[in-house]
């Protein structure tokens, strides 16, 4: 029933109907996952959405600081931004939500026990019905004993290795990946948003990745796409983010078309909704209206996300 309802909603350009149908969001940075309109109503402010593509992640962070974080100067403000992500998940009927948290945020709020209590409280208050899959984002090498302690509550469901600044060696990341797998966690890494297909392959193989955040550079290599499809490595793709960070030219030419055609499991996600201003429902509609994918293909992607646990 949801399949036909979703297909009809896309074909008739009914965003509100798309919003009513279960979806996943598996690539969502918690403090940046809310909706601009929600923030505006909460604080009685006006926030102009990002209007031009950005040239770098540094520019992205600068825009975030100047337009969003300036309204949330303290810990309570951070909690409000995460609450906005849960509220948005409810509004867009996200049934499976993977929010990622920087390890520094855990300690900033007072340590693991306090952090978990706060996040579980918001989950239960806003979206008790959803499957919540919190990820621990790692931007620097972490001692394996520290990871054991962080994973001891069995609260985190995945890790996300983010090595954009090349602060971690492959050996260090491999050790952290193995530790996460020992605890039964889903291992993800940000790779293939920038760089080339060889980077995607190297990370996927050496880190034994279950999922890749972005991974769109793999579309450059048929051999690498075949490997990803054979090993069922899921790519959690964020189309509007890719466009506004100049990693793809348009919805009409987005790499997800080729990745899907090679049989790679792909999902559609928001990345940083407060920055890129496209909900999961809007992402599906954008790709459909661009003529990139059929409504039936997009429903297949929706179902992949819902079955990806």
Order of alpha helices (4+ residues) and beta strands (2+ residues): alpha-alpha-beta-alpha-alpha-alpha-beta-alpha-alpha-beta-beta-alpha-beta-alpha-beta-alpha-beta-alpha-beta-alpha-alpha-beta-alpha-alpha-alpha
